[in-house]
Structures are given as C-alpha cells and as structure tokens.
Amino acid sequence: MPNTPDERIHPQLHINSYGSYLRRRFGVRISKVNVDAGFTCPNRDGSKGTGGCIYCNNVSFSPKGTLSAVPLEEQMAAGMAYHRIRLGSEKFIIYFQKYTNTYASVELLSELYHQALDHPDVIGISVGTRPDSLSDEALDLLTEIARTKYVCLELGLQSMDDAILDRINRGHTLDDFIGAVDRAAGRNFDICAHLIHGFPGESSEEFLKTADLMAGLPVDSIKLHQLHAVEGTELAELYRRGKFTPLTLEAYVSTIADFLELLPPRITIQRLYGSAPLAISVAPQWGLKNNQMWYAIVNELTRRGSWQGCKTGASEDVKP
C-alpha cells in the first residue's frame, strides 16, 4: 500500500473530488447547473418497459425551478445565480439531468445542447443517460461538441449484478453498460458512472466488487448514492410492506469508505450520497444535511488514516 496519497487526492477530503479536478483543469470555480429539458425514458414510455425503476421519482433529485415547462434559459439563469451567490462560482456546466437525455432525435439534442452552450459563462455540458439509449449519432454529436467545450457523459449503471438490475426493473444489463463505455471511450470527453449501494440481496462485499470493475474501465468519474425510498415509487411501497430494509448510516459510510480505498485515484468523485426533499423522503431517515452526509464519509477516511486508492497498490503517480 502506498505511504503517501496521490497528488490528486485532496488533503482534507482524502478523495480526488470532482470540484477540485474542475478547478485544476479550468482555473476557476465551476458549478453544475441542473436543467430539465423535457426528456422521457424508454423504461417509462413502453419501448423498454413501463413504470421506470422501482426507486425512481425524479422530484427526489431535481432542484426547484428545473421543470421542463420553464424555458431552458430561465432554468439556467436561476441555477447560475444561485451558485454565484452560494459558492462564488464563475463558470458553469449545464447538467441535462432528468430522465434520459440522449433519448431524442439528434437534431433535437443538438438544438438543446447548443442552446445551453451559447451562454458565455457556460464551459460545457453534462448529459445523463442510460447505457441502452446512446445512439452512434448522439455519441458523434457529443464528440463534435467536445472539440471546443467540456463534455461529461453520465451513464447509469446502478448495479453490476444483472439479477438486481432485473429486480429493480432497470431494463438494461451490465454488458449494455460496458458496451456503452467502450463506445464512448477515446472521444475526448469525460465518462461518469452512477452507482447505488443498498439493493435488497446485495452484500457490502458484492458491492465492493464494483470498484474493481470501475478500475478496469475507461471511467473518469463516479457518483455514489444510497438506495432510498421516496413517495410515488414502488420501493416506498415495498418498504411499507416490510420488504425493503434500508441500510443504516453506519453501514453505508463504512462500505463507501471501503469502496473509495479500492478505487484508483485517477477517478474523480462527483457524489458520495443521495438526498431527497423531506416532503417526499420515506426511508432511510438519517437526519443529516447534505454537507453532514459528505463529511460523515470524509471523517471516516480521516479516522482510518486512509484515502481514495490507498489499497490499489498503485504507486506510479504517488508523490515521492
């Protein structure tokens, strides 16, 4: 195990944080601004399935003001104003977040993406989508945009276990994800993987295998999320019937710290937890604000005296 963290590891956070990566790359504070461009999902409209994933209610992760009925420019303006005041951000990445943001004609995608990129303070876009909804035309469009602007393609895997993916009505497989990553690699844009821990029937040991999977793929960043139930989802009903037991805070923090220790330092961390508005949150009820959740994991790494990648055995990028 290396005795010194990789130089990309933030000395207080003990991880290669995405915010720090953006600051290193662009030289100013960057914030992501979430927008709803009015997309749907093939797992809702019948082309792949109906009802969506058992945990999915997009209100749970869509900020106020990001409704497709609100013009894109207004959503962007509100989000940028918020981040300027709250964080002093100078430049912005527009995050096409809600549902499947490559699930449309390439003409519509081009119009929406370029509409966002036309703002002088926008340095790029981040596009959230499913691995089974990524056409060659969409990839070529993102490749072209990446010639002059920052692009991050965010692919939802959630679990590497096909049995779990089937049980949660995800509608795609691990092979679909790996194939999408392979097709997107080498195009001069970042690739982010979304992962959830806490699915019924999944042990912490099984989840930790995902760190090895990520290490072997050309993935640039990761978002981690605890499985939680929100109103309006099948998962909430399963919880009420006693068929879903959420993780304890202690179990989640411990496993995520284990995961980070196994994750190569080259991969940036965009998110360590998920949150939902209190009005629709069902379980778990951990009672922590967002920054407290973040630091629960950071403090666990501090307590251990460890950091992201400390158990990978990699030493080629370690400081002397």
C-alpha positions in Angstrom: 0.0 0.0 0.0 1.4 3.5 -0.9 2.5 5.5 2.1 1.6 8.8 0.6 -1.6 9.8 -1.3 -1.6 10.5 -5.0 -1.2 14.3 -5.7 -4.7 14.4 -7.0 -6.1 13.4 -3.6 -7.5 16.5 -1.7 -5.5 16.6 1.6 -8.6 17.4 3.7 -11.2 15.4 1.8 -9.0 12.3 1.1 -10.5 11.8 -2.3 -10.0 13.1 -5.8 -13.0 15.4 -5.7 -14.7 16.4 -8.9 -14.8 20.0 -7.8 -11.0 20.1 -7.3 -10.5 18.4 -10.7 -12.5 21.1 -12.4 -10.7 23.9 -10.5 -7.3 22.4 -11.6 -8.5 22.0 -15.2 -10.1 25.4 -15.7 -8.5 27.6 -13.1 -11.8 28.9 -11.7 -14.6 27.7 -9.5 -17.1 25.7 -11.6 -20.6 24.6 -10.7 -23.0 22.3 -12.4 -26.5 23.7 -13.0 -29.3 21.1 -13.3 -31.9 21.6 -16.0 -34.9 19.6 -17.2 -35.1 19.6 -21.0 -38.4 17.7 -21.2 -37.0 14.2 -22.0 -38.7 11.0 -21.1 -37.3 7.5 -20.6 -37.5 4.2 -22.6 -38.2 2.4 -19.4 -41.4 4.5 -19.0 -42.8 5.0 -22.4 -43.1 1.3 -23.3 -40.1 1.0 -25.7 -38.1 -0.9 -23.0 -40.7 -1.0 -20.1 -43.2 0.9 -18.1 -43.2 2.3 -14.6 -39.5 3.1 -14.6 -37.0 1.8 -12.0 -38.6 0.9 -8.7 -36.8 3.7 -6.9 -37.3 6.5 -9.5 -39.2 9.7 -8.7 -37.3 12.5 -10.4 -38.6 15.0 -8.0 -36.2 13.4 -5.5 -33.2 14.7 -7.3 -34.4 17.7 -9.3 -33.9 21.1 -7.8 -36.8 23.5 -7.6 -37.1 25.5 -10.8 -35.9 22.7 -13.0 -39.2 21.9 -14.7 -39.5 21.4 -18.4 -42.3 23.9 -18.5 -39.8 26.6 -17.5 -37.7 27.7 -20.6 -34.2 26.4 -20.6 -32.7 29.8 -20.4 -34.7 30.6 -17.3 -33.6 27.4 -15.6 -30.0 28.2 -16.4 -30.2 31.8 -15.2 -31.8 30.8 -11.9 -29.3 28.0 -11.3 -26.3 30.1 -12.2 -27.5 33.0 -9.9 -27.8 30.5 -7.1 -24.3 29.1 -7.4 -22.8 32.5 -7.9 -24.2 33.7 -4.6 -23.8 30.4 -2.7 -20.3 29.4 -3.9 -18.9 32.3 -5.8 -18.8 30.2 -9.0 -17.6 31.9 -12.1 -18.3 29.4 -14.9 -20.8 26.6 -15.3 -21.6 23.2 -16.7 -25.2 22.7 -17.7 -26.3 19.3 -16.5 -29.1 17.7 -18.6 -30.3 15.5 -15.7 -33.9 14.4 -15.6 -34.7 11.1 -17.2 -32.8 10.0 -20.4 -31.1 13.0 -22.0 -30.0 11.3 -25.3 -33.4 9.8 -25.9 -34.5 12.0 -28.8 -33.5 12.8 -32.4 -30.0 14.0 -32.9 -31.5 17.2 -34.3 -33.3 18.0 -31.1 -30.3 17.0 -29.0 -28.1 19.4 -31.0 -30.6 22.2 -30.6 -30.9 21.8 -26.8 -27.2 21.2 -26.1 -26.1 24.2 -28.2 -28.7 26.4 -26.6 -27.1 25.7 -23.3 -23.6 26.2 -24.7 -24.4 29.6 -26.2 -24.2 31.3 -22.8 -20.8 33.0 -22.4 -20.4 31.6 -18.8 -21.1 28.0 -19.8 -17.9 26.0 -20.4 -19.6 22.7 -21.2 -22.4 20.2 -20.7 -23.0 17.1 -18.7 -25.5 14.6 -20.1 -27.2 12.0 -18.0 -28.5 8.9 -19.9 -28.9 5.2 -19.9 -26.3 2.8 -21.5 -29.0 1.4 -23.7 -30.1 4.8 -25.1 -26.9 6.0 -26.6 -27.0 6.1 -30.4 -24.0 6.5 -32.6 -25.4 9.8 -33.8 -25.6 11.1 -30.2 -22.1 10.0 -29.5 -20.9 11.7 -32.6 -22.7 14.9 -31.6 -21.0 14.9 -28.2 -17.7 14.2 -29.8 -18.1 17.2 -32.0 -19.0 19.4 -29.1 -16.0 18.2 -27.1 -13.7 19.6 -29.7 -14.3 23.1 -28.2 -16.3 22.6 -25.0 -16.2 20.4 -21.9 -18.4 17.3 -22.1 -19.3 14.7 -19.5 -21.4 11.7 -20.4 -23.1 10.3 -17.3 -24.2 6.7 -17.6 -26.4 5.0 -15.0 -25.2 1.5 -14.2 -26.5 1.4 -10.5 -25.5 -2.3 -10.0 -23.2 -4.7 -11.8 -25.5 -7.6 -10.8 -27.8 -8.4 -13.7 -30.2 -10.2 -11.2 -30.5 -6.9 -9.2 -31.0 -4.9 -12.4 -33.8 -7.2 -13.3 -35.4 -7.0 -9.9 -35.4 -3.2 -9.9 -36.9 -3.0 -13.4 -33.8 -1.3 -14.7 -34.2 -2.6 -18.3 -30.6 -3.0 -19.2 -27.7 -5.3 -18.3 -24.1 -4.9 -17.2 -23.0 -5.8 -20.7 -25.0 -2.9 -22.0 -23.1 -0.6 -19.7 -19.7 -1.9 -20.6 -20.6 -1.7 -24.3 -21.7 1.9 -23.9 -18.5 2.8 -22.1 -16.4 1.2 -24.7 -18.2 3.1 -27.5 -17.8 6.4 -25.7 -14.2 5.9 -24.7 -11.4 7.8 -26.6 -13.7 10.7 -27.7 -12.1 13.4 -25.6 -14.9 13.7 -23.1 -15.3 12.5 -19.6 -17.4 9.4 -18.7 -19.1 9.3 -15.3 -20.7 6.1 -13.9 -23.7 6.2 -11.5 -23.8 3.6 -8.7 -26.2 2.8 -5.9 -25.5 0.8 -2.8 -28.1 -0.9 -0.6 -30.2 -3.0 -3.0 -32.0 -5.9 -1.3 -30.0 -9.0 -1.6 -26.7 -7.2 -2.1 -23.9 -7.6 0.4 -21.2 -5.0 1.0 -18.7 -7.5 -0.3 -20.6 -7.8 -3.6 -20.9 -4.0 -3.9 -17.1 -3.6 -3.4 -16.5 -5.7 -6.5 -17.8 -2.7 -8.4 -14.6 -0.8 -7.5 -12.6 -3.4 -9.4 -15.0 -3.1 -12.4 -14.6 0.7 -12.4 -10.8 0.4 -12.2 -10.7 -1.7 -15.3 -12.9 0.6 -17.4 -12.1 4.0 -19.0 -14.4 5.7 -16.5 -13.3 9.2 -15.4 -15.7 9.9 -12.5 -18.2 8.3 -10.3 -21.4 9.2 -8.5 -22.3 7.1 -5.4 -25.8 7.0 -4.0 -27.5 5.1 -1.2 -30.7 3.3 -2.1 -33.5 5.3 -0.6 -37.3 5.2 -0.9 -39.3 8.3 -1.9 -43.0 8.8 -2.3 -44.5 7.8 -5.6 -42.3 4.8 -6.1 -42.6 1.0 -5.9 -39.7 1.0 -3.4 -41.7 3.1 -1.0 -44.5 0.6 -1.1 -42.0 -2.3 -0.6 -40.6 -0.5 2.5 -44.1 -0.1 4.0 -44.8 -3.8 3.5 -41.6 -4.7 5.2 -39.9 -6.0 2.0 -37.1 -3.3 1.8 -34.8 -2.7 4.7 -32.6 0.4 4.1 -29.0 0.5 5.1 -28.0 2.1 8.4 -25.9 5.3 8.1 -23.0 3.4 9.8 -23.2 0.6 7.3 -23.3 2.9 4.3 -20.5 5.1 5.5 -18.2 2.1 6.2 -18.8 0.4 2.9 -18.4 3.6 0.9 -15.1 4.3 2.7 -14.0 0.7 1.8 -15.0 1.3 -1.8 -13.0 4.5 -2.0 -9.9 2.8 -0.7 -10.2 0.4 -3.6 -10.9 3.0 -6.3 -7.9 4.3 -8.3 -7.0 7.9 -7.6 -7.4 8.8 -11.3 -11.2 8.6 -11.0 -12.8 11.7 -9.6 -15.7 11.6 -7.1 -18.7 13.6 -8.1 -21.1 12.5 -5.4 -20.9 10.4 -2.2 -24.6 10.2 -1.2 -28.1 10.9 -2.4 -30.7 13.2 -0.9 -34.4 13.9 -1.4 -36.8 16.6 -0.3 -38.1 15.9 3.2 -41.7 16.2 2.0 -41.3 13.0 -0.1 -38.5 11.2 1.7 -39.6 7.8 3.1 -36.5 5.8 4.2 -33.9 5.8 5.4 -34.3 8.8 7.7 -30.7 9.6 8.7 -31.4 13.1 9.8 -28.3 14.6 8.2 -28.0 17.7 6.0 -26.1 17.3 2.7 -22.7 18.6 4.0 -23.0 16.4 7.1 -23.5 13.4 4.9 -20.5 14.3 2.8 -18.3 14.7 5.9 -19.6 11.6 7.5 -17.6 9.7 4.8 -14.7 12.1 4.8 -14.4 11.8 8.5 -14.4 8.0 8.3 -11.4 8.1 5.9 -9.7 10.6 8.3 -10.4 8.3 11.3 -8.8 5.4 9.3 -5.9 7.4 8.1 -6.7 6.3 4.6 -7.6 7.9 1.3 -9.0 7.0 -2.1 -6.9 4.4 -3.8 -4.8 3.6 -0.8 -5.5 -0.2 -1.2 -5.0 -0.3 -5.0 -1.2 -1.0 -4.7 -0.7 1.6 -7.4 2.4 3.7 -6.9 3.3 5.2 -10.3 1.6 8.5 -9.5 2.4 8.7 -5.9 4.4 11.7 -4.6 8.0 10.9 -3.6 
